[in-house]
Amino acid sequence: MTRLFKLVDAFSRLLFWIAQIVTVVLVISMIYEVVARYVFGAPTMWAFDISYMCTGSLFVLGAAYALHEDAHVRIDFLAQKMPVAFRRWLEGIVFVFLLTPMFAALSKFAVERALRAWTTSEVETVSPWAPLMWPFFSILALGLIALTLQQLVHGLRVFRGQDDQPFKLEA
């Protein structure tokens, strides 16, 4: 089980590093667009597509690592009033039996969408640039799969009492 935990954590870390690269691509492309538009009067036709694709990719690529590092927003005023054992049990149940199946279904849908975009060579229809959509949909699917796996691992860690996250469940 520990090996699975380490493998999922490593996968989340890898996607986090890819998200950092995507951030650089987003910043450079937006700076280029601003200079092209306002200095040279020649806006690009791809800037909007790059911005929404990079931003969406950043969100899903970093979500699993954020869960691993306990960086998500958490409202825990109720949890602080619960007994530690109950809190641990509740968090484990929510992550393993509620969130993981929901995100597994979303992941399945995202994988199917990416495969359909790849097999049909789907392009963005509202964009004058008309980029291929399978790379974007594939990144979304990959990020959702990583988040699903990280949710499962987090829930199993909580059940085993191995949660080493900054939000400690001890009293």
Accessible surface in RSA format (square Angstrom, percent):
REM  Atomic radii and reference values for relative SASA: ProtOr
REM  Chains: A
REM  Algorithm: Lee & Richards
REM  Probe-radius: 1.40
REM  Slices: 20
REM RES _ NUM      All-atoms   Total-Side   Main-Chain    Non-polar    All polar
REM                ABS   REL    ABS   REL    ABS   REL    ABS   REL    ABS   REL
RES MET A   1   121.51  62.9  73.29  48.5  48.22 114.8  74.35  63.2  47.16  62.5
RES THR A   2    69.73  49.6  68.25  69.2   1.48   3.5  49.86  67.0  19.87  30.0
RES ARG A   3   205.56  86.3 199.17 101.5   6.39  15.2  75.68 103.4 129.88  78.7
RES LEU A   4    71.38  39.8  66.18  47.3   5.20  13.1  69.41  48.7   1.97   5.3
RES PHE A   5     5.35   2.7   5.35   3.3   0.00   0.0   5.35   3.2   0.00   0.0
RES LYS A   6   136.64  66.7 133.08  81.7   3.56   8.5  79.88  71.9  56.76  60.5
RES LEU A   7   121.63  67.7 117.33  83.9   4.30  10.8 120.98  85.0   0.64   1.7
RES VAL A   8     5.41   3.6   5.00   4.5   0.41   1.0   5.41   4.7   0.00   0.0
RES ASP A   9    10.80   7.6  10.79  10.7   0.01   0.0   3.11   7.3   7.69   7.7
RES ALA A  10    44.45  40.9  39.26  60.6   5.20  11.8  40.04  56.4   4.41  11.7
RES PHE A  11    54.25  27.1  49.51  30.7   4.74  12.3  53.71  32.6   0.54   1.5
RES SER A  12     0.19   0.2   0.19   0.3   0.00   0.0   0.00   0.0   0.19   0.3
RES ARG A  13    98.55  41.4  98.55  50.2   0.00   0.0  36.58  50.0  61.97  37.6
RES LEU A  14    99.73  55.5  96.13  68.8   3.60   9.0  99.17  69.6   0.55   1.5
RES LEU A  15     0.92   0.5   0.92   0.7   0.00   0.0   0.92   0.6   0.00   0.0
RES PHE A  16    59.37  29.7  59.37  36.8   0.00   0.0  59.37  36.0   0.00   0.0
RES TRP A  17   146.87  58.9 146.80  71.1   0.07   0.2 132.17  70.5  14.70  23.8
RES ILE A  18    61.96  35.3  61.96  46.2   0.01   0.0  61.96  44.6   0.01   0.0
RES ALA A  19     7.52   6.9   7.34  11.3   0.18   0.4   7.52  10.6   0.00   0.0
RES GLN A  20    65.73  36.8  61.47  44.9   4.26  10.1  33.66  71.6  32.08  24.3
RES ILE A  21   112.56  64.1 111.02  82.7   1.54   3.7 112.55  81.0   0.01   0.0
RES VAL A  22    21.43  14.1  21.26  19.2   0.17   0.4  21.43  18.6   0.00   0.0
RES THR A  23    56.05  39.9  56.05  56.8   0.00   0.0  46.73  62.8   9.32  14.1
RES VAL A  24    84.75  55.8  82.58  74.8   2.17   5.2  84.75  73.6   0.00   0.0
RES VAL A  25    71.97  47.4  68.98  62.4   2.99   7.2  71.35  62.0   0.62   1.7
RES LEU A  26    30.93  17.2  30.93  22.1   0.00   0.0  30.93  21.7   0.00   0.0
RES VAL A  27    75.59  49.7  72.31  65.5   3.28   7.9  75.48  65.6   0.11   0.3
RES ILE A  28   108.15  61.5 106.47  79.3   1.68   4.1 107.36  77.3   0.79   2.2
RES SER A  29    10.98   9.3   8.25  11.0   2.73   6.3  10.87  23.2   0.11   0.2
RES MET A  30    55.79  28.9  55.45  36.7   0.33   0.8  31.91  27.1  23.87  31.6
RES ILE A  31   104.14  59.3 101.59  75.7   2.56   6.2 104.04  74.9   0.10   0.3
RES TYR A  32   122.86  57.4 118.61  67.5   4.25  11.1  76.40  57.4  46.46  57.3
RES GLU A  33    13.78   7.9  13.78  10.4   0.00   0.0  13.55  26.2   0.23   0.2
RES VAL A  34    82.20  54.1  81.92  74.2   0.27   0.7  82.16  71.4   0.04   0.1
RES VAL A  35    60.84  40.0  60.59  54.9   0.25   0.6  60.84  52.9   0.00   0.0
RES ALA A  36     9.74   9.0   8.86  13.7   0.88   2.0   9.56  13.5   0.18   0.5
RES ARG A  37   103.43  43.4  95.45  48.7   7.97  19.0  17.19  23.5  86.24  52.3
RES TYR A  38   168.37  78.6 135.64  77.2  32.73  85.2  98.23  73.8  70.14  86.5
RES VAL A  39   104.44  68.7  73.39  66.4  31.05  74.8  77.19  67.1  27.26  73.9
RES PHE A  40   149.47  74.8 119.81  74.2  29.66  77.2 126.22  76.5  23.25  66.5
RES GLY A  41    59.94  73.9   0.00   N/A  59.94  73.9  30.02  82.4  29.92  67.0
RES ALA A  42    57.64  53.0  48.75  75.2   8.89  20.2  53.26  75.0   4.38  11.6
RES PRO A  43    71.55  52.1  49.77  45.4  21.78  79.2  49.77  41.1  21.78 135.4
RES THR A  44    27.14  19.3   8.98   9.1  18.16  43.3  15.49  20.8  11.66  17.6
RES MET A  45   112.62  58.3  96.06  63.6  16.56  39.4  84.14  71.5  28.48  37.7
RES TRP A  46    68.13  27.3  68.13  33.0   0.00   0.0  47.46  25.3  20.67  33.5
RES ALA A  47     9.00   8.3   8.60  13.3   0.40   0.9   8.79  12.4   0.21   0.6
RES PHE A  48   145.96  73.0 138.11  85.5   7.85  20.4 142.78  86.6   3.18   9.1
RES ASP A  49     2.58   1.8   2.58   2.6   0.00   0.0   0.00   0.0   2.57   2.6
RES ILE A  50    36.61  20.8  36.59  27.3   0.02   0.0  36.61  26.4   0.00   0.0
RES SER A  51    25.89  21.9  25.37  33.9   0.52   1.2  15.43  32.8  10.46  14.7
RES TYR A  52    62.03  29.0  53.21  30.3   8.82  23.0  58.18  43.7   3.85   4.7
RES MET A  53    25.36  13.1  25.05  16.6   0.31   0.7   9.93   8.4  15.43  20.4
RES CYS A  54    12.64   9.6  11.29  12.6   1.35   3.2   1.31   3.3  11.33  12.2
RES THR A  55    76.14  54.2  75.47  76.5   0.67   1.6  64.48  86.6  11.67  17.6
RES GLY A  56    21.51  26.5   0.00   N/A  21.51  26.5  20.51  56.3   1.00   2.2
RES SER A  57     4.11   3.5   4.11   5.5   0.00   0.0   0.73   1.6   3.38   4.7
RES LEU A  58    41.60  23.2  34.39  24.6   7.21  18.1  34.62  24.3   6.97  18.8
RES PHE A  59   156.42  78.3 144.68  89.6  11.74  30.5 153.66  93.2   2.75   7.9
RES VAL A  60    14.72   9.7  13.86  12.5   0.85   2.1  14.54  12.6   0.18   0.5
RES LEU A  61     1.47   0.8   1.41   1.0   0.07   0.2   1.41   1.0   0.07   0.2
RES GLY A  62    18.19  22.4   0.00   N/A  18.19  22.4  14.98  41.1   3.21   7.2
RES ALA A  63    10.78   9.9   6.96  10.7   3.82   8.7  10.61  14.9   0.17   0.4
RES ALA A  64     0.00   0.0   0.00   0.0   0.00   0.0   0.00   0.0   0.00   0.0
RES TYR A  65    45.70  21.3  45.70  26.0   0.00   0.0  15.45  11.6  30.25  37.3
RES ALA A  66    24.30  22.3  21.33  32.9   2.98   6.8  24.11  34.0   0.19   0.5
RES LEU A  67    11.52   6.4  11.04   7.9   0.49   1.2  11.04   7.8   0.49   1.3
RES HIS A  68    28.08  15.3  24.47  17.0   3.61   9.2  10.91  11.2  17.17  20.0
RES GLU A  69    76.03  43.6  67.93  51.4   8.10  19.3  15.82  30.6  60.21  49.2
RES ASP A  70    27.53  19.3  11.13  11.1  16.41  38.8   0.64   1.5  26.89  26.8
RES ALA A  71    71.53  65.8  36.73  56.7  34.80  79.2  45.70  64.4  25.83  68.4
RES HIS A  72    86.23  47.1  71.70  49.8  14.53  37.2  51.35  52.9  34.88  40.6
RES VAL A  73   145.15  95.5 113.46 102.7  31.68  76.3 119.24 103.6  25.91  70.3
RES ARG A  74    87.49  36.7  57.29  29.2  30.21  71.9  35.49  48.5  52.00  31.5
RES ILE A  75   140.36  79.9 108.32  80.7  32.04  77.2 111.58  80.3  28.78  78.1
RES ASP A  76    40.19  28.2  37.83  37.7   2.36   5.6   2.66   6.3  37.53  37.4
RES PHE A  77   127.56  63.8 120.16  74.4   7.39  19.2 126.28  76.6   1.27   3.6
RES LEU A  78   109.60  61.0 108.32  77.5   1.28   3.2 108.32  76.1   1.28   3.4
RES ALA A  79    22.07  20.3  20.82  32.1   1.25   2.8  20.82  29.3   1.25   3.3
RES GLN A  80   101.99  57.0  78.41  57.3  23.58  56.2  34.14  72.7  67.85  51.5
RES LYS A  81   165.31  80.6 129.97  79.7  35.34  84.2  87.53  78.8  77.79  82.9
RES MET A  82    51.73  26.8  43.03  28.5   8.70  20.7  44.93  38.2   6.80   9.0
RES PRO A  83    95.07  69.3  82.34  75.1  12.73  46.3  94.69  78.2   0.38   2.4
RES VAL A  84    39.48  26.0  34.85  31.5   4.63  11.2  34.85  30.3   4.63  12.6
RES ALA A  85    78.57  72.2  66.62 102.8  11.94  27.2  72.21 101.7   6.35  16.8
RES PHE A  86    90.49  45.3  84.99  52.6   5.50  14.3  89.38  54.2   1.11   3.2
RES ARG A  87    16.40   6.9  15.73   8.0   0.67   1.6   5.72   7.8  10.69   6.5
RES ARG A  88    43.92  18.4  43.92  22.4   0.00   0.0  21.75  29.7  22.17  13.4
RES TRP A  89   131.81  52.9 129.17  62.5   2.64   6.2 110.19  58.8  21.62  35.1
RES LEU A  90    61.07  34.0  61.07  43.7   0.00   0.0  61.07  42.9   0.00   0.0
RES GLU A  91    21.18  12.2  16.23  12.3   4.95  11.8  15.38  29.7   5.80   4.7
RES GLY A  92     0.00   0.0   0.00   N/A   0.00   0.0   0.00   0.0   0.00   0.0
RES ILE A  93    54.42  31.0  54.42  40.5   0.00   0.0  54.42  39.2   0.00   0.0
RES VAL A  94    48.75  32.1  48.58  44.0   0.17   0.4  48.75  42.4   0.00   0.0
RES PHE A  95    24.20  12.1  24.20  15.0   0.00   0.0  24.20  14.7   0.00   0.0
RES VAL A  96    19.35  12.7  14.64  13.2   4.71  11.4  14.64  12.7   4.71  12.8
RES PHE A  97   130.66  65.4 111.10  68.8  19.56  50.9 111.51  67.6  19.15  54.8
RES LEU A  98    95.96  53.4  94.63  67.7   1.33   3.4  95.42  67.0   0.54   1.5
RES LEU A  99    41.85  23.3  41.85  29.9   0.00   0.0  41.85  29.4   0.00   0.0
RES THR A 100    16.71  11.9  16.71  16.9   0.00   0.0  16.71  22.5   0.00   0.0
RES PRO A 101    67.59  49.3  55.94  51.0  11.65  42.3  61.84  51.1   5.75  35.7
RES MET A 102    98.48  51.0  90.73  60.0   7.75  18.4  79.20  67.3  19.27  25.5
RES PHE A 103    42.14  21.1  42.14  26.1   0.00   0.0  42.14  25.5   0.00   0.0
RES ALA A 104    44.68  41.1  37.80  58.3   6.87  15.6  39.73  56.0   4.94  13.1
RES ALA A 105    63.44  58.3  52.12  80.4  11.31  25.7  57.78  81.4   5.66  15.0
RES LEU A 106    86.19  48.0  84.59  60.5   1.60   4.0  85.33  59.9   0.86   2.3
RES SER A 107     8.04   6.8   8.02  10.7   0.02   0.0   8.04  17.1   0.00   0.0
RES LYS A 108   130.59  63.7 123.50  75.8   7.10  16.9  99.05  89.2  31.54  33.6
RES PHE A 109   125.87  63.0 124.40  77.1   1.47   3.8 125.46  76.1   0.41   1.2
RES ALA A 110    10.74   9.9   7.36  11.4   3.38   7.7  10.56  14.9   0.18   0.5
RES VAL A 111    52.15  34.3  51.59  46.7   0.56   1.3  52.11  45.3   0.04   0.1
RES GLU A 112    78.10  44.8  73.20  55.4   4.90  11.7  36.53  70.6  41.57  33.9
RES ARG A 113    55.66  23.4  55.07  28.1   0.59   1.4   9.66  13.2  46.00  27.9
RES ALA A 114     8.52   7.8   7.64  11.8   0.88   2.0   7.96  11.2   0.56   1.5
RES LEU A 115   102.71  57.2 102.25  73.2   0.46   1.2 102.71  72.1   0.00   0.0
RES ARG A 116   124.38  52.2 119.66  61.0   4.73  11.3  56.63  77.4  67.75  41.1
RES ALA A 117     0.00   0.0   0.00   0.0   0.00   0.0   0.00   0.0   0.00   0.0
RES TRP A 118   150.74  60.5 141.39  68.4   9.35  21.9 119.48  63.7  31.26  50.7
RES THR A 119    95.38  67.8  60.23  61.1  35.14  83.8  56.72  76.2  38.66  58.4
RES THR A 120    88.52  63.0  59.47  60.3  29.05  69.2  63.53  85.3  24.99  37.8
RES SER A 121    70.64  59.7  60.81  81.1   9.84  22.7  27.09  57.7  43.56  61.0
RES GLU A 122    46.46  26.7  39.32  29.7   7.14  17.0  25.39  49.1  21.06  17.2
RES VAL A 123    57.84  38.1  54.29  49.1   3.55   8.5  54.29  47.2   3.55   9.6
RES GLU A 124    30.80  17.7  28.41  21.5   2.39   5.7   3.01   5.8  27.79  22.7
RES THR A 125   120.03  85.4  86.89  88.1  33.14  79.0  68.73  92.3  51.30  77.6
RES VAL A 126   129.37  85.1  96.93  87.8  32.44  78.2 104.65  90.9  24.72  67.0
RES SER A 127    13.95  11.8   3.00   4.0  10.95  25.2   6.14  13.1   7.81  10.9
RES PRO A 128   108.01  78.7  74.29  67.7  33.72 122.6  87.12  71.9  20.89 129.8
RES TRP A 129    93.07  37.3  77.15  37.3  15.91  37.4  51.17  27.3  41.90  68.0
RES ALA A 130    41.81  38.4  30.87  47.6  10.95  24.9  30.87  43.5  10.95  29.0
RES PRO A 131    15.78  11.5   7.95   7.3   7.83  28.5  15.78  13.0   0.00   0.0
RES LEU A 132    84.52  47.1  74.09  53.0  10.43  26.2  74.09  52.0  10.43  28.1
RES MET A 133     9.54   4.9   9.54   6.3   0.00   0.0   9.54   8.1   0.00   0.0
RES TRP A 134    90.42  36.3  90.42  43.8   0.00   0.0  82.79  44.1   7.63  12.4
RES PRO A 135    53.79  39.2  50.90  46.4   2.89  10.5  53.48  44.2   0.31   2.0
RES PHE A 136    23.18  11.6  19.67  12.2   3.51   9.1  22.26  13.5   0.92   2.6
RES PHE A 137    30.16  15.1  29.46  18.2   0.71   1.8  29.77  18.0   0.40   1.1
RES SER A 138    42.62  36.0  37.60  50.2   5.02  11.6  28.60  60.9  14.02  19.6
RES ILE A 139    52.62  29.9  52.16  38.9   0.45   1.1  52.62  37.9   0.00   0.0
RES LEU A 140    39.20  21.8  39.20  28.0   0.00   0.0  39.20  27.5   0.00   0.0
RES ALA A 141     5.66   5.2   5.66   8.7   0.00   0.0   5.66   8.0   0.00   0.0
RES LEU A 142    70.21  39.1  69.09  49.4   1.12   2.8  69.73  49.0   0.48   1.3
RES GLY A 143     0.35   0.4   0.00   N/A   0.35   0.4   0.01   0.0   0.34   0.8
RES LEU A 144    30.66  17.1  30.55  21.9   0.10   0.3  30.66  21.5   0.00   0.0
RES ILE A 145    59.62  33.9  59.09  44.0   0.53   1.3  59.60  42.9   0.02   0.1
RES ALA A 146     0.17   0.2   0.02   0.0   0.15   0.3   0.17   0.2   0.00   0.0
RES LEU A 147    18.94  10.5  18.94  13.5   0.00   0.0  18.94  13.3   0.00   0.0
RES THR A 148    13.28   9.4  13.28  13.5   0.00   0.0  13.28  17.8   0.00   0.0
RES LEU A 149    64.46  35.9  64.32  46.0   0.14   0.4  64.37  45.2   0.10   0.3
RES GLN A 150     1.47   0.8   1.47   1.1   0.00   0.0   0.00   0.0   1.47   1.1
RES GLN A 151     9.47   5.3   9.47   6.9   0.00   0.0   0.10   0.2   9.37   7.1
RES LEU A 152    51.33  28.6  51.33  36.7   0.00   0.0  51.33  36.0   0.00   0.0
RES VAL A 153     0.85   0.6   0.85   0.8   0.00   0.0   0.85   0.7   0.00   0.0
RES HIS A 154     6.61   3.6   6.51   4.5   0.10   0.3   5.44   5.6   1.17   1.4
RES GLY A 155     0.00   0.0   0.00   N/A   0.00   0.0   0.00   0.0   0.00   0.0
RES LEU A 156    38.76  21.6  38.76  27.7   0.00   0.0  38.76  27.2   0.00   0.0
RES ARG A 157    19.54   8.2  19.54  10.0   0.00   0.0   0.39   0.5  19.15  11.6
RES VAL A 158     0.47   0.3   0.47   0.4   0.00   0.0   0.47   0.4   0.00   0.0
RES PHE A 159    77.92  39.0  50.22  31.1  27.69  72.1  51.14  31.0  26.78  76.6
RES ARG A 160   112.31  47.2  79.62  40.6  32.69  77.8  35.72  48.8  76.59  46.4
RES GLY A 161    45.28  55.8   0.00   N/A  45.28  55.8  14.28  39.2  31.00  69.4
RES GLN A 162    76.75  42.9  61.97  45.3  14.79  35.2  34.68  73.8  42.07  31.9
RES ASP A 163    11.14   7.8   3.05   3.0   8.09  19.1   1.82   4.3   9.32   9.3
RES ASP A 164    95.90  67.2  74.46  74.1  21.44  50.7  32.77  77.1  63.13  63.0
RES GLN A 165     6.98   3.9   6.61   4.8   0.37   0.9   2.53   5.4   4.44   3.4
RES PRO A 166   100.70  73.4  67.58  61.6  33.12 120.4  79.70  65.8  21.00 130.5
RES PHE A 167    32.95  16.5  23.70  14.7   9.25  24.1  30.25  18.3   2.70   7.7
RES LYS A 168    97.86  47.7  86.31  53.0  11.55  27.5  65.48  58.9  32.38  34.5
RES LEU A 169     1.56   0.9   1.56   1.1   0.00   0.0   1.56   1.1   0.00   0.0
RES GLU A 170   104.07  59.7  88.57  67.0  15.50  36.9  57.54 111.3  46.53  38.0
RES ALA A 171   125.84 115.7  56.37  87.0  69.47 158.0  86.77 122.2  39.07 103.5
END  Absolute sums over single chains surface
CHAIN  1 A    10238.1       8874.3       1363.8       7750.3       2487.8
END  Absolute sums over all chains
TOTAL         10238.1       8874.3       1363.8       7750.3       2487.8
